[in-house]
Amino acid sequence: MASASPEPAATETGDSVKIRRLEIADRERGFLPLLSQLSSCPDLTESEFAACFADLAALGDDHVILVAEDPAAAPERRILSTGCLFVERKFLRGGGKVGHVEDVVVDAAARGRGLGLRVVRRLVEMAKDAGCYKVILDCTPELRAYYAKCGFVEKGVQMAVYF
């Protein structure tokens, strides 16, 4: 998950936004407030964030968090979008792998710029490169058309138990 150096900038657009792996310094660049636009995300202290970051980083390429960063933005608002890929290993399909895309959000002020699409496409590409036989995600009915633009097709019904 973690990266010492950013991945090369995406070239789909001419802006300065870079798609890269989450870095520990992203706590100060607006990562947690961005996640709070998606779901409940209480602020974490620096040490709590570092511990969570280390736990996720230990999973290596089986848990990747990407961010879209605008280096020209104010320091505390540089992270404009994020998404996560979790790779599930299975006994099915001869020990196959399934990619799960999670926690995709674009800052409300940055929507309409294609940042979410860029993040999701990069996550799907990473899943394919990891040998996943499929990539799945859950979304609200209102976001079906958006994820269809990202190449997903509706399949099945989501069920959940919350604690």
N, C-alpha and C positions, 0 to 999 in steps of 0.2 A: 504494500500500500504506500509506504513512505518513499520519498525520493530525495536524494541529496541535490540533484539538479533537475530542472524542469525538462519535460519532453519538448521537442521542437514545436514551435508555434504552428497552429493549423493555418493553412493557406486558402481556405474556402472564401474568406472575406479579406478585404484590405485593411481592416481595423487592427488595433494593437493588442487585441484580446488573445491570450495564449491559453490553450487547453493543456493542462499538466496534472501530475499527481499531487495530492494533498501534501503539504509540508507543515511541520509543526508550527512555523511562524504564521500560518493562515488563521490561527485563533485571533491574532491581532489585525487581520485583514478583513474581518467581517464574516468568517465562515459560520459561526454559531448563530448570529442574527439572521443570516440567510436561511439556515435550516429551520429557524423558527417561523418562517413564512410558509413552510410546508406542514409542520406539526409541532407539538410541544417540544421545546428544546431549551431547557433552563441553562443559564450561563454556567460554565464550568470554570473553576479556578485554574490558574496556570498549571498547577501540579495535577489536578484531575484530568485536564485536557491531555497533558503529557502521558499520563498513565493509560488513558484510553487509546491515544495515538500509538503507544508502544504495543499494546495488546493487539490492535488491528494490524500494525506493521509486521508483527510476528507471523501473521497468516500469509505473508508474501503475496504472490500474484493470485491467490485464491480470494483475496478481498482487496479490491482496488477502489479508491475514491479519487475521482477526477474533479478538478475545479477549472472554471474559466476565470482568468484573472486579467484585469485591465490595469497595467502598471501606471497608466496615466491618471487613474482615479485617486481620490483621497485615500490615504493609507488605510483607514478603518473601513473602507467600502470597496476594496479592490476585488473581492471575490463576488462575481456576478452570477455564477451558476455552479451547480455541482450535481454529481450523480455517482452512484456506487455500482460496482459489479461484484457479486459474490459467486464463486464457482463451487457448485455442489458436486461432489464425487458420488457415483452410484454403482451398484452392482448391475443394474440394467444395462443393456447394450454393451455387454462385455467390459464393464468398468467405465462406462461413459461419463461425461460431464455435462451438467446443465448450468448455464449462466443465468443468474437472477439480477435484473436491473432494479435498483431500489433508490429511494431518496433523491429523485430528480426534482430540482427546483431552479427557477430563474428568478433573480431579483425583480420585483414588480416594476421598478424603474428601467429595467434592461430588457423587458419582454418585447418580442417582435423583431429581434436582431438575429435570430437563428442560433443563439447560444445553446439552448437546450438541445436542439437538433444536432449540433456539433458534438456536444458531450455524449448524447445517447449513441450516435453513430460511432464514436470512438470506443465506447464501452462494448458495443456489439462487435466491432472489429477485434477488440482484445479478447472477447469470448471465443470468437472464431479461431484466432491465433492460438488460444489455449486448448483447442481441440473440443470445445463444447459442441454437442450435436443440436442444441437449440438454446435460445435465449428467451426467457419469459419475464413478464412484469405484471403487476396489478395496477389498475388505475380506476379512477372514477368514470362513470359513463360520459361525463362532459369532456373527458380527455381522449376518448376513443379515436376521434378524427386526427388529433395531434399525433398520437402514437402510430396511426396508420401511415402518416407522412414519414415516420421514422422506419417504416418497413414492417411493422408488426400487424398481425391479423388476429381478430378476436377468436378465442378458442376457450371453451369451457366456462365455468362459473367460479368466482372467487368465494371462498368461505373462510371464516376466521373465528378464533376464540381469543378474546382480549383479557388480560389480567391486570 
